[in-house]
Amino acid sequence: MDKIMVKRIIIGLIAIFLFLIATLAVHIYLVTKPSPGAISSISMGRIDFNKSIDSLETLAIVQKAKSLEGVQDIRVNVESGFLICLYDRKKWSGDDLSNWISEEFNMSASFFRPTDEMLSQSCPAIDKNSLTFKLGDFFQKTFEKIH
């Protein structure tokens, strides 16, 4: 390989790297920027069960809960024993939903409240020492200062 080819490869790799960083920055900005004039009352909450739930119970809970006014979507993780609910805070609270499930299906359900330590972490699935996390954290803090 001659020197010109090596320079082109290095310049190409740098350009790709910068493009990926810019893409990450734009993604974080679009996800975190507030919509003008919109105050959303939609919340996402996790409801835990004290015992494992089977697929029939899951189906019954999802079908009945989706018919409730103000409940937009429900996803159940059968293996871990919890559900994620997208609901209107003006119509329901997380505790109201967990109480409704407890009464309606005769099972113990409780609304999950993360600890302060959990809240301080941005994404529980990402390695905190990775370059992606560090870049994302930098952009998130930068955009928070702008807004």
N, C-alpha and C positions, 0 to 999 in steps of 0.2 A: 504494500500500500504506500502510496506517496503521501506527502504532507498535506496536499490540498484535500485529498479524500478524508484524511483524519480530521482536518479542520471542519469539513462539511458535516461529518458524523457528530462531532462535539457540538457544533452550532445547532444541528437538528435536535439533539437530545436536550440541550438547554431550552430551545424553543418549545418543545413538548412539555418539559417540566414547568416552564412559566405559564403555558396554556392551562395545564392542570391546576396550578395554584390559582389562576384567575377564575377558572370554572368553580373551584371550591369557594372562593370569595363571593362570587355572584350568587351561588346557591345559598350560602349562609345569609347574605343580605336579603334575598327574596323571601326566605323562610321566616326571618325575624322581623322584617319591617312591618310596622302596624298599618292596617288599612285606614285610609283617611275617612274620618267620621264614623267608622264602624266600631261598635262596642258589642263584641260577641258574648252571648250568654251560653255558648256551647262549651261543655266541659267533658273531659275524658277521665274516667275513674276506674279503679280496679276493685273488684269485690272478691274476697277470699272465702273459701269454704273450709270448715274444720275437718271435713272428711272428703274422700275422693268422690267424684261424681262420674256417673257413667254416661254413655252417649245418648241414652233415652232421656235421662234427666236434662242433659245439655240441650237436646232438641226442644223439649217442652219449655225450658226456661227461655231460650232464644225466641221461639215462636210467640209465647205469651208476652214477653217483655217488649218485643218489637211493636206489638200492637198498642202499647201505652203511649198516650200523647206526650210528646217531648223526648221520647227515646228514639234516637236516630239509628244507632247500630250497636250490635253486641257481638263480640268475638270471645270464644271460650277456649281456654287452654286446659284440656281434660287432664293431661299428664301432671300439670303443676297444680291443678285444682283452683283456678281462678278465672274470672271473666273480666273483660275490658268493655266498658260501656260508654258510648258517646250520647250525652243527654243534655237537655236544656236546664240550666241552673234556675231559671225562673219557675220551672214546673216541678223540679225534683232536686233533692239534695242527695249526696252519695249515701248518707245514712238512711234516708227515706227509701232509696232503691234497695239497699241491702236488707232493710226491715221488711219491705214488700216481698222480696224473694224468700226470706226466712218464713214469713207467714204463709205465703202462697204455696210453697213447696215443702213446708215442714222440714226445713234444714237450717243449720246455723250458718249464716252468712254475715260477714262484717266488711265494712268499707276500709280499704287500705289507706293508711296515712304514712307517707315516707318520712324517714328521720331527716334531721337537718343535714346530716352527712350525705345521705342519698340525694337530697335536693341540690347540694353543692356540686355534684358530679353531673356533667352534661349528658353523657351517653353511657349507660352501664355496659354496653356491649363492646366498647372500643378500648383498646389498650392505651392507658394514660401516658405511656412513654413513647408512643408512636409519633412519627412526623405528622401524620394526618391529624391526630388529636391536637398537637401543639399548634399547627397552622390554623385549624378550626377555632381553637380557643383564642388565638390572637385576633382573628377576624371578628369573632363574636364580641369580644371586648371592645374592639375598635368601633363596630357598628352600634354598640350600646352607648358609647360616648357621643355618637352623632345624634342619636334620637333622644 
